[in-house]
Amino acid sequence: MSLKIRLSRGGAKKRPFYKVVVADSRMARDGRFIERIGSFDPLKAKDSADRVVLDAEKAKAWLAKGAQPTDRVARLLDGLGVVTREARNNPEKAQPKKKAQERAAAAAAAAEKAAASAEA
């Protein structure tokens, strides 16, 4: 059984509230879970004390048992100092796509042609 520490959504429409739960990875997002270990309210201020309420000891225990946190939960656990998360860096994501590169190359070629004709 593959265990995940993940968020389970609650709250009204456009007013999200999440429970941090340990669940079998095959279960639905808001479905059956094994244990609730905390909550997360994204609508509260980032410096608010009750934005993330988490039982760190239970989280450590489940991590020791092999539960894998999702990306967002890993970020929350890193903020509380329970687990360290490696920084992500994908420099290729910031590169322009194929059509933008073609437009830039065409603009550069036109600029060179204009500069060459101005010199002559």
DSSP file with accessible surface (Angstrom, degrees, kcal/mol):
  #  RESIDUE AA STRUCTURE BP1 BP2  ACC     N-H-->O    O-->H-N    N-H-->O    O-->H-N    TCO  KAPPA ALPHA  PHI   PSI    X-CA   Y-CA   Z-CA
    1    1 A M              0   0  160      0, 0.0     2,-0.6     0, 0.0    23,-0.0   0.000 360.0 360.0 360.0 122.6    0.0    0.0    0.0
    2    2 A S        -     0   0   65     65,-0.0    23,-3.0     2,-0.0     2,-0.3  -0.794 360.0-154.1 -90.6 119.3    1.5    3.3   -1.1
    3    3 A L  E     -A   24   0A  22     -2,-0.6    65,-2.3    63,-0.2     2,-0.4  -0.743  10.1-169.9 -98.8 142.2    0.8    6.1    1.4
    4    4 A K  E     -Ab  23  68A  67     19,-3.0    19,-2.7    -2,-0.3     2,-0.7  -0.970  20.1-145.3-126.2 142.0    0.6    9.8    0.6
    5    5 A I  E     +Ab  22  69A   0     63,-2.0    65,-2.1    -2,-0.4     2,-0.3  -0.948  49.3 145.9-101.0 112.6    0.5   12.8    2.8
    6    6 A R  E     -A   21   0A  34     15,-2.5    15,-2.9    -2,-0.7     2,-0.4  -0.847  49.6 -88.2-143.0 177.7   -1.7   15.1    0.8
    7    7 A L  E     -A   20   0A  27     -2,-0.3     2,-0.5    13,-0.2    13,-0.2  -0.748  26.2-159.6 -96.0 139.3   -4.4   17.8    0.9
    8    8 A S  E     -A   19   0A   4     11,-2.6    11,-2.5    -2,-0.4     2,-0.2  -0.981  24.0-127.9-117.3 121.5   -8.1   17.0    1.0
    9    9 A R  E     +A   18   0A  72     -2,-0.5     2,-0.2     9,-0.2     9,-0.2  -0.454  37.7 154.0 -79.5 140.2  -10.3   19.9   -0.1
   10   10 A G  E     +A   17   0A  28      7,-3.2     7,-1.7    -2,-0.2     5,-0.1  -0.761  26.0  76.1-140.4-170.6  -13.2   21.2    1.9
   11   11 A G  E    S-A   16   0A  55     -2,-0.2     3,-0.1     5,-0.2     6,-0.1  -0.187  78.1 -57.3  90.6 173.5  -15.0   24.5    2.1
   12   12 A A  E >  S-A   15   0A  63      3,-0.6     3,-2.1     1,-0.2     2,-0.1  -0.220  74.3 -60.5 -85.0 177.6  -17.4   26.3   -0.1
   13   13 A K  T 3  S+     0   0  180      1,-0.3    -1,-0.2     3,-0.1    -2,-0.0  -0.377 125.6   0.2 -60.6 128.5  -17.1   27.3   -3.7
   14   14 A K  T 3  S+     0   0  173     -2,-0.1    -1,-0.3    -3,-0.1    -2,-0.1   0.642 117.1  89.7  62.8  16.0  -14.2   29.7   -4.2
   15   15 A R  E <   -A   12   0A 159     -3,-2.1    -3,-0.6    -5,-0.1    -1,-0.1  -0.571  66.9-169.6-133.6  69.2  -13.5   29.5   -0.4
   16   16 A P  E     +A   11   0A  23      0, 0.0    27,-0.4     0, 0.0     2,-0.3  -0.269  14.0 176.2 -70.4 149.1  -11.1   26.5   -0.2
   17   17 A F  E     -A   10   0A  72     -7,-1.7    -7,-3.2    24,-0.1     2,-0.4  -0.963  14.3-155.2-146.5 133.7  -10.0   24.9    3.1
   18   18 A Y  E     -AC   9  40A  54     22,-2.7    22,-2.9    -2,-0.3     2,-0.4  -0.915  10.3-151.5-119.9 143.1   -7.8   21.9    3.2
   19   19 A K  E     -AC   8  39A  60    -11,-2.5   -11,-2.6    -2,-0.4     2,-0.7  -0.891  21.2-133.9-102.0 137.6   -7.2   19.0    5.6
   20   20 A V  E     +AC   7  38A   2     18,-2.3    17,-2.6    -2,-0.4    18,-1.2  -0.857  40.8 171.7 -90.6 116.7   -3.7   17.5    5.6
   21   21 A V  E     -AC   6  36A   2    -15,-2.9   -15,-2.5    -2,-0.7     2,-0.6  -0.867  38.7-129.8-128.5 158.2   -4.3   13.7    5.6
   22   22 A V  E     +AC   5  35A   0     13,-2.7    12,-3.0    -2,-0.3    13,-1.4  -0.951  45.8 160.8-103.7 122.2   -2.5   10.5    5.2
   23   23 A A  E     -A    4   0A   1    -19,-2.7   -19,-3.0    -2,-0.6     2,-0.2  -0.948  47.7 -93.0-141.7 159.3   -4.2    8.4    2.6
   24   24 A D  E >   -A    3   0A  13     -2,-0.3     3,-1.7     8,-0.3   -21,-0.2  -0.544  39.1-127.6 -67.5 136.6   -3.7    5.4    0.3
   25   25 A S  T 3  S+     0   0   45    -23,-3.0    -1,-0.1     1,-0.3   -22,-0.1   0.736 106.0  60.9 -64.9 -18.5   -2.6    6.8   -3.0
   26   26 A R  T 3  S+     0   0  184    -24,-0.3    -1,-0.3     2,-0.0     2,-0.1   0.632  86.8  93.9 -83.0 -13.1   -5.4    4.9   -4.8
   27   27 A M  S <  S-     0   0   51     -3,-1.7    -4,-0.0     1,-0.1     6,-0.0  -0.399  87.2 -92.9 -78.9 158.9   -8.2    6.7   -2.9
   28   28 A A    >   -     0   0   70      1,-0.1     3,-1.3    -2,-0.1    -1,-0.1  -0.212  38.4-105.8 -66.3 159.4   -9.9    9.8   -4.3
   29   29 A R  T 3  S+     0   0  142      1,-0.3    -1,-0.1   -21,-0.0    -2,-0.1   0.907 121.3  25.8 -55.1 -47.1   -8.7   13.2   -3.3
   30   30 A D  T 3  S+     0   0   78    -22,-0.1    -1,-0.3     3,-0.0     3,-0.1   0.199 111.2  97.3-101.7  16.7  -11.5   13.8   -0.9
   31   31 A G  S <  S-     0   0   30     -3,-1.3    -4,-0.1     1,-0.2    -2,-0.0   0.248  82.0 -23.0 -87.4-149.5  -12.2   10.2   -0.2
   32   32 A R        -     0   0  181     -9,-0.0     2,-0.3     1,-0.0    -8,-0.3  -0.285  61.6-178.5 -65.0 138.8  -11.2    7.8    2.5
   33   33 A F        -     0   0   77    -10,-0.1   -10,-0.3     1,-0.1     3,-0.1  -0.914  30.1-136.4-135.4 164.3   -8.1    8.6    4.5
   34   34 A I  S    S-     0   0   81    -12,-3.0     2,-0.3     1,-0.3   -11,-0.2   0.907  82.1  -5.2 -87.3 -48.4   -6.2    6.9    7.3
   35   35 A E  E     -C   22   0A  54    -13,-1.4   -13,-2.7     0, 0.0     2,-0.5  -0.993  56.8-133.7-152.3 141.4   -5.5    9.8    9.6
   36   36 A R  E     +C   21   0A 116     -2,-0.3   -15,-0.2   -15,-0.2     3,-0.1  -0.851  25.1 173.0 -93.5 125.4   -5.9   13.6    9.6
   37   37 A I  E     -     0   0A   7    -17,-2.6    18,-2.8    -2,-0.5     2,-0.3   0.440  56.3 -35.7-115.1  -0.8   -2.7   15.3   10.8
   38   38 A G  E     -CD  20  54A  10    -18,-1.2   -18,-2.3    16,-0.2     2,-0.3  -0.995  53.4-104.5 172.8-169.3   -3.5   19.0   10.2
   39   39 A S  E     -CD  19  53A  16     14,-3.2    14,-2.5    -2,-0.3     2,-0.4  -0.968  12.2-156.2-145.4 160.2   -5.2   21.7    8.2
   40   40 A F  E     -CD  18  52A  11    -22,-2.9   -22,-2.7    -2,-0.3    12,-0.2  -0.987   2.0-169.3-142.5 125.1   -4.3   24.4    5.8
   41   41 A D    >   -     0   0   25     10,-2.7     3,-1.3    -2,-0.4   -24,-0.1  -0.890   0.9-174.3-117.4  98.9   -6.3   27.6    5.1
   42   42 A P  T 3  S+     0   0   39      0, 0.0    -1,-0.1     0, 0.0   -25,-0.1   0.661  78.5  67.6 -70.2 -13.5   -4.9   29.4    2.0
   43   43 A L  T 3  S+     0   0   83    -27,-0.4     2,-0.1     8,-0.1     3,-0.1   0.678  84.4  87.5 -80.7 -16.1   -7.2   32.4    2.4
   44   44 A K  S <  S-     0   0   72     -3,-1.3     7,-0.0     1,-0.1    -3,-0.0  -0.412  95.3 -84.0 -80.2 159.8   -5.4   33.5    5.6
   45   45 A A    >   -     0   0   57      1,-0.1     3,-1.8    -2,-0.1     6,-0.1  -0.270  36.4-118.5 -61.9 149.3   -2.4   35.8    5.6
   46   46 A K  T 3  S+     0   0  179      1,-0.3    -1,-0.1    -3,-0.1     5,-0.1   0.782 114.9  48.8 -63.6 -26.2    0.9   34.1    5.1
   47   47 A D  T 3  S+     0   0  148      4,-0.1    -1,-0.3     3,-0.0     2,-0.1   0.424  84.2 120.2 -94.0   4.9    2.2   35.3    8.5
   48   48 A S    X   -     0   0   37     -3,-1.8     3,-1.1     1,-0.1     4,-0.4  -0.437  62.7-139.6 -70.4 138.1   -0.9   34.1   10.3
   49   49 A A  T 3  S+     0   0   98      1,-0.2     3,-0.4    -2,-0.1    -1,-0.1   0.828  99.8  46.9 -69.4 -32.2   -0.3   31.5   13.0
   50   50 A D  T 3  S+     0   0   78      1,-0.2    -1,-0.2     3,-0.1     3,-0.2   0.176  81.4  96.1-100.5  21.1   -3.3   29.4   12.1
   51   51 A R  S <  S+     0   0   43     -3,-1.1   -10,-2.7     1,-0.3     2,-0.5   0.930  98.6  25.8 -68.4 -45.1   -2.8   29.3    8.4
   52   52 A V  E    S+D   40   0A  31     -4,-0.4     2,-0.5    -3,-0.4    -1,-0.3  -0.976  71.0 179.3-121.8 116.0   -1.1   25.9    8.7
   53   53 A V  E     +D   39   0A  75    -14,-2.5   -14,-3.2    -2,-0.5     2,-0.4  -0.980  18.9 160.4-115.8 116.0   -1.9   23.8   11.7
   54   54 A L  E     -D   38   0A  32     -2,-0.5     2,-1.1   -16,-0.3   -16,-0.2  -1.000  44.7-130.2-143.8 137.0    0.0   20.5   11.6
   55   55 A D     >  -     0   0   67    -18,-2.8     4,-2.1    -2,-0.4     5,-0.2  -0.767  25.2-169.1 -85.1 100.3    1.0   17.8   14.1
   56   56 A A  H  > S+     0   0   33     -2,-1.1     4,-2.6     1,-0.2     5,-0.2   0.855  81.3  55.7 -62.9 -35.9    4.7   17.6   13.4
   57   57 A E  H  > S+     0   0  129      2,-0.2     4,-2.2     1,-0.2    -1,-0.2   0.921 109.0  46.4 -65.5 -42.7    5.2   14.5   15.4
   58   58 A K  H  > S+     0   0   79      2,-0.2     4,-2.6     1,-0.2     5,-0.2   0.905 112.0  52.1 -65.1 -39.1    2.5   12.6   13.5
   59   59 A A  H  X S+     0   0    0     -4,-2.1     4,-2.5     1,-0.2    -2,-0.2   0.934 110.3  47.5 -63.1 -44.3    4.0   13.8   10.2
   60   60 A K  H  X S+     0   0  100     -4,-2.6     4,-2.2     1,-0.2    -1,-0.2   0.900 111.3  52.0 -62.4 -40.6    7.5   12.6   11.2
   61   61 A A  H  X S+     0   0   43     -4,-2.2     4,-1.4     2,-0.2    -2,-0.2   0.927 111.5  45.7 -63.2 -43.7    6.1    9.3   12.3
   62   62 A W  H  <>S+     0   0   28     -4,-2.6     5,-2.5     1,-0.2     4,-0.4   0.882 111.3  52.5 -69.5 -35.2    4.2    8.8    8.9
   63   63 A L  H ><5S+     0   0   44     -4,-2.5     3,-1.2     1,-0.2    -1,-0.2   0.897 107.6  52.4 -65.0 -37.1    7.3    9.9    7.0
   64   64 A A  H 3<5S+     0   0   89     -4,-2.2    -1,-0.2     1,-0.3    -2,-0.2   0.825 105.3  55.7 -66.5 -30.0    9.3    7.3    8.9
   65   65 A K  T 3<5S-     0   0  142     -4,-1.4    -1,-0.3    -5,-0.2    -2,-0.2   0.509 129.4 -96.2 -79.8  -6.7    6.8    4.7    7.9
   66   66 A G  T < 5 +     0   0   43     -3,-1.2   -63,-0.2    -4,-0.4    -3,-0.2   0.534  68.8 153.6 108.1   7.4    7.3    5.5    4.2
   67   67 A A      < -     0   0    2     -5,-2.5    -1,-0.3    -8,-0.1   -63,-0.2  -0.481  35.2-141.5 -70.7 138.4    4.5    8.0    3.4
   68   68 A Q  E     -b    4   0A 112    -65,-2.3   -63,-2.0    -2,-0.2     2,-0.2  -0.889  10.0-137.8-103.8 124.9    5.4   10.3    0.6
   69   69 A P  E     -b    5   0A  31      0, 0.0   -63,-0.2     0, 0.0   -47,-0.0  -0.525  19.3-120.7 -78.0 147.8    4.3   14.0    0.8
   70   70 A T     >  -     0   0   42    -65,-2.1     4,-2.8    -2,-0.2     5,-0.2  -0.269  36.8 -94.9 -73.7 173.3    2.9   15.7   -2.3
   71   71 A D  H  > S+     0   0  101      1,-0.2     4,-1.9     2,-0.2     5,-0.1   0.926 124.8  44.8 -59.0 -47.0    4.7   18.8   -3.6
   72   72 A R  H  > S+     0   0  121      2,-0.2     4,-2.1     1,-0.2    -1,-0.2   0.920 114.7  47.8 -67.4 -41.4    2.4   21.2   -1.7
   73   73 A V  H  > S+     0   0    1      2,-0.2     4,-3.0     1,-0.2     5,-0.2   0.900 108.9  54.7 -67.3 -37.1    2.5   19.3    1.5
   74   74 A A  H  X S+     0   0   15     -4,-2.8     4,-2.3     1,-0.2    -1,-0.2   0.904 107.9  50.5 -61.5 -37.4    6.3   19.0    1.2
   75   75 A R  H  X S+     0   0  119     -4,-1.9     4,-2.0    -5,-0.2    -2,-0.2   0.916 111.5  47.4 -66.2 -40.5    6.4   22.8    0.9
   76   76 A L  H  X S+     0   0   21     -4,-2.1     4,-1.4     2,-0.2    -2,-0.2   0.919 112.7  48.6 -66.2 -43.4    4.2   23.2    4.0
   77   77 A L  H  X>S+     0   0    1     -4,-3.0     5,-2.4     1,-0.2     6,-0.7   0.868 109.6  53.1 -65.2 -34.7    6.4   20.7    6.0
   78   78 A D  H ><5S+     0   0   59     -4,-2.3     3,-0.8    -5,-0.2    -1,-0.2   0.898 105.5  54.2 -66.6 -38.3    9.5   22.6    4.9
   79   79 A G  H 3<5S+     0   0   68     -4,-2.0    -1,-0.2     1,-0.3    -2,-0.2   0.832 111.0  45.6 -64.6 -30.0    8.1   25.8    6.2
   80   80 A L  H 3<5S-     0   0   87     -4,-1.4    -1,-0.3    -5,-0.1    -2,-0.2   0.497 115.3-116.6 -90.1  -6.4    7.5   24.2    9.6
   81   81 A G  T <<5S+     0   0   62     -3,-0.8    -3,-0.2    -4,-0.6     3,-0.1   0.662  81.4 119.0  83.1  16.1   11.0   22.6    9.6
   82   82 A V  S   <S+     0   0   25     -5,-2.4     2,-0.3     1,-0.3    -4,-0.2   0.906  82.0   8.3 -79.8 -42.8    9.8   19.0    9.6
   83   83 A V  S    S-     0   0   46     -6,-0.7     2,-0.4    -9,-0.2    -2,-0.3  -0.967  74.0-123.4-137.8 150.3   11.4   18.0    6.3
   84   84 A T        -     0   0  125     -2,-0.3     2,-0.5    -3,-0.1    -9,-0.1  -0.833  22.8-156.2 -97.8 135.9   13.9   19.7    4.0
   85   85 A R        -     0   0   73     -2,-0.4     2,-0.2   -10,-0.1     3,-0.0  -0.924  17.5-123.1-112.3 131.2   12.8   20.2    0.4
   86   86 A E        -     0   0  146     -2,-0.5     2,-0.1     1,-0.1     0, 0.0  -0.489  33.0-108.3 -73.5 143.0   15.3   20.6   -2.4
   87   87 A A        -     0   0   93     -2,-0.2     2,-0.4     1,-0.1    -1,-0.1  -0.446  30.0-132.3 -71.0 142.8   14.9   23.7   -4.5
   88   88 A R        +     0   0  173     -2,-0.1     2,-0.3    -3,-0.0    -1,-0.1  -0.772  25.7 177.2 -97.9 142.2   13.6   23.3   -8.0
   89   89 A N        +     0   0  142     -2,-0.4     3,-0.1     3,-0.0    -2,-0.0  -0.913  10.9 167.5-146.9 115.0   15.3   24.9  -10.9
   90   90 A N    >>  +     0   0  100     -2,-0.3     3,-1.3     1,-0.1     4,-0.5  -0.784   3.2 175.9-126.7  85.4   14.3   24.4  -14.5
   91   91 A P  G >4 S+     0   0   81      0, 0.0     3,-0.6     0, 0.0     4,-0.3   0.770  76.9  64.8 -65.5 -22.0   16.1   27.1  -16.6
   92   92 A E  G >4 S+     0   0  152      1,-0.2     3,-0.9     2,-0.2    -2,-0.0   0.757  89.0  68.1 -72.2 -20.8   14.7   25.7  -19.8
   93   93 A K  G <4 S+     0   0  158     -3,-1.3    -1,-0.2     1,-0.2     0, 0.0   0.847  96.9  53.1 -66.9 -30.2   11.1   26.6  -18.8
   94   94 A A  G << S+     0   0   89     -3,-0.6    -1,-0.2    -4,-0.5    -2,-0.2   0.594  86.6 105.6 -81.6  -9.1   12.0   30.3  -19.1
   95   95 A Q  S <  S-     0   0  111     -3,-0.9     6,-0.0    -4,-0.3    -3,-0.0  -0.409  81.3-103.6 -70.9 145.6   13.2   29.9  -22.7
   96   96 A P        -     0   0   69      0, 0.0    -1,-0.1     0, 0.0    -2,-0.1  -0.347  39.6-110.9 -65.2 152.7   10.9   31.2  -25.4
   97   97 A K     >  -     0   0  146     -3,-0.1     4,-2.2     1,-0.1     5,-0.2  -0.095  39.3 -84.7 -77.3-177.8    9.0   28.6  -27.4
   98   98 A K  H  > S+     0   0  156      1,-0.2     4,-2.2     2,-0.2     5,-0.2   0.904 125.2  46.1 -61.2 -48.1    9.7   27.7  -31.0
   99   99 A K  H  > S+     0   0  146      1,-0.2     4,-2.5     2,-0.2    -1,-0.2   0.899 112.4  51.0 -66.0 -38.2    7.6   30.4  -32.7
  100  100 A A  H  > S+     0   0   35      2,-0.2     4,-2.3     1,-0.2    -1,-0.2   0.893 109.7  50.7 -66.6 -36.9    8.9   33.1  -30.5
  101  101 A Q  H  X S+     0   0  103     -4,-2.2     4,-2.4     2,-0.2    -2,-0.2   0.905 110.1  50.2 -65.5 -39.4   12.5   32.0  -31.3
  102  102 A E  H  X S+     0   0  110     -4,-2.2     4,-2.4    -5,-0.2    -2,-0.2   0.919 111.1  48.7 -64.2 -43.2   11.7   32.1  -35.0
  103  103 A R  H  X S+     0   0  165     -4,-2.5     4,-2.5     2,-0.2    -2,-0.2   0.908 111.8  49.2 -62.5 -41.9   10.2   35.7  -34.6
  104  104 A A  H  X S+     0   0   62     -4,-2.3     4,-2.4     2,-0.2    -2,-0.2   0.908 111.4  49.0 -64.7 -40.7   13.3   36.8  -32.7
  105  105 A A  H  X S+     0   0   64     -4,-2.4     4,-2.5     2,-0.2    -2,-0.2   0.909 111.8  49.1 -65.5 -40.7   15.6   35.3  -35.4
  106  106 A A  H  X S+     0   0   64     -4,-2.4     4,-2.4     2,-0.2    -2,-0.2   0.909 111.5  49.2 -65.3 -40.1   13.6   37.0  -38.2
  107  107 A A  H  X S+     0   0   63     -4,-2.5     4,-2.3     2,-0.2    -2,-0.2   0.907 111.4  49.3 -66.0 -39.4   13.8   40.4  -36.3
  108  108 A A  H  X S+     0   0   49     -4,-2.4     4,-2.3     2,-0.2    -2,-0.2   0.913 111.0  49.7 -66.0 -40.6   17.5   40.0  -35.8
  109  109 A A  H  X S+     0   0   57     -4,-2.5     4,-2.4     1,-0.2    -2,-0.2   0.909 111.1  49.2 -64.9 -40.9   18.0   39.2  -39.5
  110  110 A A  H  X S+     0   0   59     -4,-2.4     4,-2.4     1,-0.2    -1,-0.2   0.897 110.5  51.0 -65.6 -38.5   15.9   42.2  -40.5
  111  111 A A  H  X S+     0   0   62     -4,-2.3     4,-2.3     2,-0.2    -2,-0.2   0.905 111.0  48.2 -65.3 -41.1   18.0   44.4  -38.2
  112  112 A E  H  X S+     0   0  140     -4,-2.3     4,-2.5     2,-0.2    -2,-0.2   0.910 111.6  50.0 -65.0 -40.8   21.2   43.2  -39.6
  113  113 A K  H  X S+     0   0  164     -4,-2.4     4,-2.3     2,-0.2    -2,-0.2   0.914 111.6  48.4 -64.7 -42.3   20.0   43.7  -43.2
  114  114 A A  H  X S+     0   0   58     -4,-2.4     4,-1.7     2,-0.2    -2,-0.2   0.906 112.5  48.4 -65.1 -39.0   18.9   47.3  -42.3
  115  115 A A  H  X S+     0   0   50     -4,-2.3     4,-1.5     2,-0.2    -2,-0.2   0.892 111.4  50.2 -68.0 -38.4   22.3   48.0  -40.7
  116  116 A A  H  X S+     0   0   58     -4,-2.5     4,-1.4     1,-0.2    -2,-0.2   0.898 111.7  47.4 -67.4 -39.9   24.1   46.6  -43.7
  117  117 A S  H  < S+     0   0   84     -4,-2.3    -1,-0.2     1,-0.2    -2,-0.2   0.834 108.9  55.1 -72.5 -27.7   22.1   48.7  -46.1
  118  118 A A  H  < S+     0   0   83     -4,-1.7    -1,-0.2     1,-0.2    -2,-0.2   0.848 107.6  50.0 -72.1 -31.6   22.6   51.8  -44.0
  119  119 A E  H  <        0   0  169     -4,-1.5    -2,-0.2    -5,-0.1    -1,-0.2   0.837 360.0 360.0 -74.7 -32.9   26.4   51.3  -44.2
  120  120 A A     <        0   0  120     -4,-1.4    -3,-0.1    -5,-0.1    -4,-0.0   0.309 360.0 360.0 -81.7 360.0   26.5   50.9  -47.9
